[in-house]
Amino acid sequence: MFRILISDPLSEEGIHALQSTENVNIVIDIGLSPTELRDKISDFDALLVRSQTQVTRELIRNAPNLKIIGRAGVGVDNIDLNAATEHGIIVVNAPNGNTNSAAEHTMAMLMAMSRNIPQAYYALKNQQWERKKYLGVELKNKTLGIVGLGRIGTEVAYRAKGQRMNVMAYDPFLTEEKAEKMGIEYGAIEDVLKNADFITVHTPLLKETRHLINAEAFQLMKNGVQIVNCARGGIIDEDALYEAIISKKVAGAAMDVFEEEPFLDNKLLELPEVIATPHLGASTIEAQENVAIDVCQDIISFLTGGTVRNPVNLPSVPKDIMNKIEPYFNLAEKLGLFLIHLTQEVIEEVNIYYAGDLSEVEVAPITRNTVRGILKRHLGNHVNDVNALYLAEKKGITIHENKTSQAKGFTNLLKVEVKTKSDKRSVSGTLLNGLGARIVKVDHYSVDFTPAGHIVVIHHKDQPGVIGRMGSLLAQHQINIATMQVDRSDIGGDAIMMLTVDKHLEKDGLEELKALNEIYDVTAIDL
């Protein structure tokens, strides 16, 4: 039975999805203080929040059973992602559910600002008919500068073009070729600030984007520019914006988000050039239902052994790509776990080679599963595909990915190699149609066996009678051999024997095998 705590208001549609899932116990407790939440969280497997609950490092430290945190919305600035990753907790959000809502709100604010609609309405409410005072400007043929061309910024760009505006955009991942395909102009952030008549920001709030629009940025802008922020409070320096409006550098500002929310007073609202809404970008019935459903489905999928679509502390992978690579996850973890048993020294470096079909797909999730297998022997279930790379880095292990189209006779081939100060070991595996995962090479020896169950790896000298003596000894310990694979470097040289057996080979049996003259080493591995 999985226990899920919902600590912020959530759409009934999302809660219904959770309630209809077996083996799930839901507790809804809204408005908990930080202390109350910290005392309550220890028994829960999942935490579902919006923007009110602050998921701090201290809270995470007091949640030993917590496996997943769901944020019903886009931003996760109220969640300590580093702490979650360090503790192996996956964080998911709903990045697509409110895209349309936020883009529409941005355009609504842009139009309301350019035509002074809120100010004129307020004047009418106060029985003032002032047509001349509220002279506006048209959007047609004006340049809209977009800072941040993600999902919402892209939707705003398309809507602005529908208003026959010129669009210039800056984004660290935007190329001139992509901008040309969209029918917009590409520019550095300085170009956008210098040339835009209207500027809207659509970046996340990060260390690099806090006060991205500051006093220096305002100095680059045209006189009479108008600013919209429906993204995150803090991207615009509010003190600098206030001074820019007072000096007439900025003719108008439309704000849906603020550096401090909620607030009792804000000096920007004293200015008639400013219009504002209380963080309504995602406040539509459709958006609230969509984000709740999306994040709840991810939580259900994760807790029932599936994959999540929108991880925040893991790179997101499109569904079609995930369908191609997910079958390799188990193989990758088993290769890592197998290999770490053969390695006696401290690992300094891991090289993962993707060959054949694997060279053409996104391999980062496969890499994480490989590293999880390598670390799992010593760290147990504490390591998972969320924190595997983080823990490897903390352990001083360097991870390298390599791709090649040459798979040496296989359609796909995954090779994992570990290096220590004085040694290097490797294992290769593949997926075979109808047979599933197979290990096909250990170091330079060719083998073919399923990476599952109880396995005994014997490194020995190629001499007559070795296999017979080994079999007799295992029989004395009531261990039955299911399969056997043998390969050698040359006649009478070094050889390897791979056995799958029906039960685990205990320590005394291992020691007796090692005592045989022709055997160099024996390793028992449970996969």
C-alpha angles and dihedrals in degrees: 000000000000118000119214124191119204108196101170132051111279135185114266089232091065094044090051090058089056095044092054092057120097121238093021124123115194125202118188113197114160125191100022115167116238090257094048092048092048091052092047103043100073096085098049131098096195137027121202118196144158121203101301101069114077109216100200133179089255091054092049091048088057094050106079094164097044112121105164139020119202122201112198094214141031109277120072100183088122090062124075098229095183092055091046092051093047090054093047094249117145118221120207131183139178105250098167105041097081100030095106093042093052093046092050091048090051091054091045090053091046093053095041090051095047092051099036090235099159093046093049092047092050090050091052090049086056091049094254119139104197111159096157095049094059100053108158139193131241124243095216113110091002120125118246113201113206118197106197119024103202125126096305096036090052092051090049090051092055092047092048090053087053086059087053093248124149110243127208118178141187125199129149089234097043117108128196089244093055092046090052091052090052092049094241134115121258119222144160113253090261090055092052093049093048099046106035125103089192126026127198125182124215107167128120116255105258135150088266095049101043106116090358086151100055139144092289091050092051089053089060094053130093118263108263096025118158124219133208127190116182093143117071134335110245098041087095118050099234094201090053091046091051091053091045090055093046090051090049091241087120116044097191145358132200113198128186095161134043140194090248120036129218101018136180094214138001123187091220089069089060089068119087090213091066126083120185146181128195100254096297099151093112096028102116126112090240095049094048091050093045097050092045093050093045096051094042091052090053091050092049092048093050096047092048094052100265131118128267124237100207113036114168099195091043126057110262117242123203114248095245092053092044090056089057099047103034093082088062095056095085093043091050094051092046092050090052093046092046093049097048089059090059092050117084101175131066111283115238102171139021121199118191118193121199115196137178115356090001091066090068101054139069104275104179094099090049090051091052091052091049092052090046089057091050093051097038096080092064102024100038121198091342087085119071138155090277098059102021097101091041092053092045090054091049088051091053095248117147116214123206129184122204130183133198133165091220110093099171098241097327129104088224132008131185116194123186121194128183126195128202129180092277108011145050126203131178143183130191130203141177143186113245122197108254093003102062123202118011135176106222104172138029112190102315095333121105115226138152122212142128114262095231140095127010115345131183119198114198122188108196148149115273101246135134116268098026094108092047095051091046092051093049092051092050089049090057087058092048092247116147120207114229100180137000132201123184130183133165138198092227140330109303091002133106117316141181129220121197115196130182109202136186098244141018117284107233126219097263091053090049092052092049091052092049089052092064109106097232096049119090100181142352128202126186114206129184114201 
